Every structure is written in structure tokens, then in C-alpha cells.
Amino acid sequence: MFAYWALVYGLILGSYATPTVLNDKSDVSRHFPRSDVLGPSSELNIVNEVVSPDGFPRSAILADGTFPGPLIQAYKNDDFSISVVNNLVDASMPLLTSIHWHGISQRKSNWADGTSFVTQCPIAPGGSFVHRFSTLGQTGTYWYHSHYSTQYCDGLRGPLVIYDPDDPLDGMYDVDDKNTIITLSDWYHNSSLLLNSNTAVVIPDSTLINGLGRYAGGPPSPLAVVDVVQGLRYRFRILGLSCASWFNFTIDGHTMTVIEADGVETLPMVVHSLPVFPGQRYSVVVTADQPIGNYWIRASSNLLPDTFDGGLNSAILRYAGAPEADPATSPGPYELEFNESLLRPLNNMPVPGGAAIGKADVQINLVPGLVGGIFDINGVPYQDPPVPVLLQILSGARHPSQLLPKGSVYELPPNKVIELSFPATDGLPNGANGGPHPVHLHGHNFWVVRSAGNSTANFVNPIKRDTVSMGSQGDNVTVRFVTDNPGPWFWHCHIDWHLHHGFAVVMAESTDETAVQESAVIPREY
């Protein structure tokens, strides 16, 4: 292990060397949807390619050479075995890598979560890591992305869907396949290594929908086209794959019926617009009930100018029989707005603990701050430890006083109700500006008992999800979960630049159980 870490840190230092020159394949359209789909037993090759999804060529880090990466498709209760192979050579970007399976609970497989410095060592060039895990009843819309440095901002991200053959909502839609997946991403023309030293907000150059878009002043690069047939109902799976931006998603002339949030089926909610934060996913049903034609799909970004001129922030919904032309449709009106506090799970599970804020076994306030360009939680900025937290636990460390990084590891007892509150501090002295901050907890979804924009808690039927917006100053989002999944789990802001600058903690859940459980299931090659 010590020899391995010597190699790792040598590569980290080496990643700032002169970049390797790659063959320019920017004239080749490499985007999703694609004809090939990976199954739960697959090999995922992490490579460098030059791509130009918005018309500007740049070297990127990609899964199987595409942006977004290939769809990984499985069915309920499938077992996964995915070998991640690091073939990176371009030293202008990070050379180490890891892949996290966002939203997958990883029960009894914390070691396979894919979080560098928390559950594993990052994968060195030429190396590989086989993730073996079961999804144990999970279904819905997920994604995978690099969890090393700010690497996924260089392109390493893609969709993952677990289909339910007995979906209780399948009577609401006719079509649900690889062509109804809609990914929303921001895109940068410079590498993350050049950008992540910037402690201010890192503004993207463009918005990409299904891997295609345009940037201001750029060429009329191809836009994504989503094909529909008049009269059919489509389950669009909308994924927020961005590094920093959140998007307001709309389709001209069409309503959307929300039926899933972060892998949790919901009671139907009809909306005209849908806010999608980094890391969040929704399924919406859209009926192709308009005259045959072309309609703008819009994803306005909080970080880019609010314009759709010239096809910015846009894609096309095209009815069969319509000409291959840009739409002439207009936005709005947006009368039915999404409200997370009104979103209800299809299958309600009682909120554990007492029916009042503070009536849980363990209450933790996670207060974000920002001092000198560095984020912190409760006054402590997160820094990657020299040895992954899981390996520290397996080596005998159990308590926060023993676990690194000091002050960023919170010990959680087993089988207890945990209540986390994270007040938005934007605009306050030393407050964490740059929000709204979307925060994600690995290893669990949680009951959102108090949503952003709502001061009233709901202990009767709140939505469960794994990524939630902290909102703006005055909001105090509160969530609950039960510690029934031993392991160290990352909690962090999903604006990747903020995570890189300290916006994270580790929840060390049931450390004694973790040592016993993980020692029994970790493969020898780990």
C-alpha cells in the first residue's frame, strides 16, 4: 500500500507536466444518444479524446470515448460488475481517476462506491478497478461520474438507468428507452486543472443537452434532436450532469408530469418548468399532443446569459413528419412551477423519529462557510486524507479523533435516526456564497422534511431523494435518514469546484460494523 501511494502521489505531481498531443477527432460527432448500450457487467475505458460538442475543439476525459459516456442499463435486482480501466495519457488534465455510481446505495459494498480518498485509492494510469455491487430493489434514474479532483468537469460522466419490469407507473407512458434520456450539462473550453485554482465562481462556456450545444459567438454547431410520434406518451429521464450550473428545463407547448425524483417514484405532479440541480434526476411524462412540428427544448442556466438566441441553451423536440428545421416556437407561459415541498412519494414510508425538528437520535447542523476562497463546514475545510477513510477504519481507526481528515469526519452510531440541517449562509459574513448549493449524500437517500423555500417541516409524506438544494439565505433544509448502511459516506456540495475547495464532510457510519462487514466482502485484489 505504501508503494502504491508513492506511485499515486508521483502521478499527482506529474499531472501538471506538458500535455500529450492527441489526434484531433473533433470533426467526428461523438454524443449521446448512441446505438451501443452497456449492461451491468461491462468494461468502462477512461480515455482522452479531442471533442467539440459545442463547436470548440478541446481534449477531454471520456468514458469509452464519448460525451456523455455510454448509457449503462440494468434491470431491478441485477448484480453489477464493471471494470473501470484507466487509459489516460493527457497530462494537461488529471491522470488519476475513479468512478462513483451516483445514487446507488452500495449496501454491503461501501468499498465499491468509487469515491477517491474516502472509499478507495484513485486508479493510476494503466490500472483498473472492478466495481461489484447489487442494487437490492433500487430502480430509476442514476448516473456515474469521476470522483477524483474536478475531473468530471473534463467530461467523465454518463447516465445509468435501472428499469423496473413491474413499474407501477408504466400505464402513464408508452415509450421509455435510451432515446428518451435527456442529459443536461455545462461545458468548459479549458481543462479543470487550469480552472480549479480559481476560487471564484467558474463560469462555463456553454450548455449541452444530450452532449450538444452552442456557445456565444461560436459556430452553429448541431443541436440535439429528441424525436417523438404524435399521440404517444414519453417518459423523459432528465439528468443534471453539470459541474456548476443548475437549469430551468422547459419544452415549448408541452406540460411535464413528474413521476420520479432521484430514483424514487412520485405521485404525478404536472409542471411547465423544472429546476434541475447538479446531481439531480427526474422522470417526466410528456404527451406528444401538439400539431406536427418542431418545438424548442430549453435549459436556461443560472450561470450563463438567459437567452436562447442562436440556439443557445437549447435542443429540439421533433415530431415525426416535421421538417428538419429550427423551431419557431416561443417560451412560456410557465404557470405551473415545480415545488419540491409539494412532491410526494408514490409509496409513502413514515419519517423515522419524532414529528418535530430536533426529535431524532442524532442532530447535526452542517453550517457552510467561505473564507479566503476556501469553503468549510462548521469551520473546517475538507481536504483529502493521505489514506482513504475506509482503509483507515479497516486498519483499526474507529473514532473521529483517530480518523483523517481531522474535523471533517462525523461518527454516526448504528441503527439510529440522523437529522442533518444545513442552513444557507449566502450573503452572511464569511457565508458560503455561490449558491444555491446542491448537496448529495452517498450511501443513502433521505427524507427531505424541510425543503428550500419552505419553513414548515413535513413529517407525514415528504419526498425522499439523494441530492437536494440548500436554497438561499434564510432557508434551513433538513433531512433525515437511518444508519442502516455501514461505511464512510461522503456528504458534499455537487458544484464540483466547491467540493474541490473544501465543501464536504465524511459520515463514518457504524465504524465497528464497517470493519467487520467490509473485511468480509472486499475482494482480495482491493
Buried (B, 14 or more C-beta within 10 A) or exposed (E): EEEEEEBBEEBBEEBEEEBEEBEEBBEEEBBBBBEEBBEBEBEBBBBBBBBBBBBBBBBBBBBBBBBBBBBBBBBBBBEBBBBBBBBBBBBBBBBBBBBBBBBBBBBBBBBBBBBBBBBBBBBBBEBBBBBBBBBBEBBBBBBBBBBBBBBBBBBBBBBBBBBBEEBEBEEBBBBBBBBBBBBBBBBBBBBBBEBBEEBEEBBBBBBBBBBBBBBEEBEEBBBBBBBBEBEBBBBBBBBBBBBBBBBBBBBBBBBBBBBBBBBBBBBEBEBBBBBBBBBBBBBBBBBBEBEBBBBBBBBBBBBBEEEBEEBBBBBBBBBEEBEEEBBEBEBEEEEEEBEBBEBBBEEEEEBBBEEEBEBBBBBBEBBBBBBEEBBBBBEBBBBBBEBBBBBBBBEEBBEBEBBBBEBBBBBBEBEBBBBBBBBBBBEBEEBBBBBBBBBBBBBBBBBBBBBBBBEEBBBEBBBBBBBBBBBBEEBBBBBBBBBBBBBBBBBBBBBBBBBBBBBBBBBBBBBEBBBEBBEEBBEEEB
